[in-house]
Amino acid sequence: MEPLIVVISGPSGVGKSTVAGMVLEKALRLVRSVSLTTRKPRQGDVDGEDYHFVSPEEFVARRDAGGLLEWAEVHGNLYGTEAVQVDRQLSGGMSVLLEIDVQGGRSVKKARPGAILIFLLPPSDEILEERLRGRATDDEGVILKRLENARRELESAEYYDYTVVNNDLDGCVSEVLGIIGAESDKRGAEDPELPQ
């Protein structure tokens, strides 16, 4: 029985990192894939834990060598998932969670059709803007760019297997765990040891 690849996507500010973190705490045989990025670390970011921070030249070299399962340019920075990292986890019997953007999610689905794609939706555009402004990590120009990108990303929800509204955090996490459990059962896949 094969473990699963689970992709969580959604616009900036929807709570992807929070939801993914809580799902990972509850599912014992599910690990997070750590993406490569060319963006500068934010305060509190840990290299190798939050992202693998690399130069644009190193990123392009890895991409051009065919080492990335998916990659995308988001907000002027490059992000990608190393195929070897995902395959190592899968061959070790662990299901893998990728917290990536919609471009990456669609690329993963094309490369690995069995991947489960879950798109997180905000309760409303107003709440999404509130969350982005509340983070206080970006200037006004970046916030406006993220809001513009969010509108485009929301249109990509139709390409995902599931959509989940992140209105109530605990409810959202429970719904995501339910999807993973149901997909494991349906596919006869390795159970990621979800809570009962």
N, C-alpha and C positions, 0 to 999 in steps of 0.2 A: 504494500500500500504506500502510495506516494504522499509526502507532505504537500502542503498548499503554498502558493504564492498569493498573498493578499495585498492589494493596492488600495491605499486610502488617499483620495485627492479632494480638492475643494479650494475655493478662493482664499487668499490671504485673509486672516482674521476670523475664519470660520471655526477654528479650534482643532485643526488637524493634529498638531503636536500633543495637545492635552488629551484628546480622545485616544490617539495611538499609544501614548504612555500608559493610560489606564487600562487599555486592552492588553498591552504587553504585561502589565502587572498581574492580570487575572488569568491569562492563557500561558500555562507553563511550558508548552513545547512550541512557542511562537517567539521568534527573535526579530529584532529590528535590523533592517539593512541600513548601513551607514553610507549615505551618498557622498560622492565627490562634489566639490563646488569651488568655483573661482571667486566667490564673494568673500569679502573680508569678515573675519569673525566678529560677532556682536559681543558685548560685555556678557561674560558668563559662559560663552561657547567653549567647549572643550574639543580640541582636535582629536579625531579618532572616535569620539563618543557622539557628538552632535553631527559633525560632518568630518570628512577628510578634506582639509583646506589645501588646495594645490594652486599652482600658478596657471595662467591661461595656456602657457606653452606645454606644461605637463599634461593638462587636461586634453588638449588637442592631440598630443602624441598618443595617449591611451585610447582616445576615440578612434583615431585613424588606424591604430593597430587592431581594431575590431574587438577591443576588450570591454566595451560597454553594452549592457543589455538594453539600455535606453539612455537618452540624453536630450537635453533641451536648453534653450536660452530663455531665462525668466528674469524679468526686471533688469536686463543688461548683464546678467551673470550666467555662467554655464553650470549646469547640474547634471549628474549622471550616476548610474548604478553599475558597478562592476559585475559582470556576469560571473566571474570566477568566485566572487564572494557569495553570491546567491546560491550558486551550484554547490559550493562547499557546505553551506548550511543544510540544503535540501538532502544532499547525500549523507549527511550526518543524522537524518531523520527529523530535522527541525523544519516547521513551517516558517515562512519568511514574510514579514510585513514591510512593505515599501510605502513610505509616506512621500509621495511625489506629485508633481503637477500633472495637469490633464494631458499635455503633450507626451509626457513620459508614460502615463497610464495607458494611453492608446498604443504606444510603441511596445510596451510589455505585452499587451493583449495580442498584438500581431506576432511577436516573437514566441510567446508562451500562451497559446489560446486557452489553456486551462486556468489561467490566473483569474482570481476573483476581484473585480473592480467595484469599489464602494466609493460613492461621491457624497461628501458632506455638504449639506445646504444650510445657509443661515436662515433663521426664522423670517427675516425681512432684510431689504437693502439698508434700511435705516439702522438696524441693529448691527449689521456688518460694518457700516461706517463708524458707528459708535465704538465697536471693538477695536478697529484699526487705530482710531484716534486715542483710545484708552491705553494702548500699548506704550505710547510715548517713545517709540524707538525710531520713528521716521519723521522727516520733515514734511511740510505740506505738499511739496512737489511729488515726493515718493508716495504719499498717501493717495493723492489724486490719480497717480499712475496705477497703483494697486487697485483702486476702485474701478477704473476703466478696464483693467485686465480681468477683474472679478466678473464684470458683466459678460465678457466674452467666454470666460471659463464656465459660467453657469449654463451657457448654451451647449457645452460639451457633456453635460450630465446625461443626455440621452444615449451616449455611447457606453455608459457604465451599466454593470449588471444590477446594481442596487443604488438607491438614493436614500439618505438618512438625514432628517432635519435635526440640526444640533440646537434644539431649543432648551432642553433639559439635559445637562451633561450626563448624569447617571443613566437616564433613559436612553440617550444616544449610545453610550458605551454598551449597555445591555443589548440594544438592537444590533450593534456591530458584532458582538460576541454571538448572538443568536444566528446571524447570517453565517459566520464562520463555522459554527457547530452544524448548522443545517447542510452547508456545502460539504463538510467533511463526511457527514452521514450519507448524503446523496451520492457522493463519488466513491464511497468506500475508502476514503483517504485516511491517512494517519491522523488520529484524533489529537488535536493540539492541547489536550487535557484542559478543557474549559471548565470553569466552576459549575457546580450543580445548582 
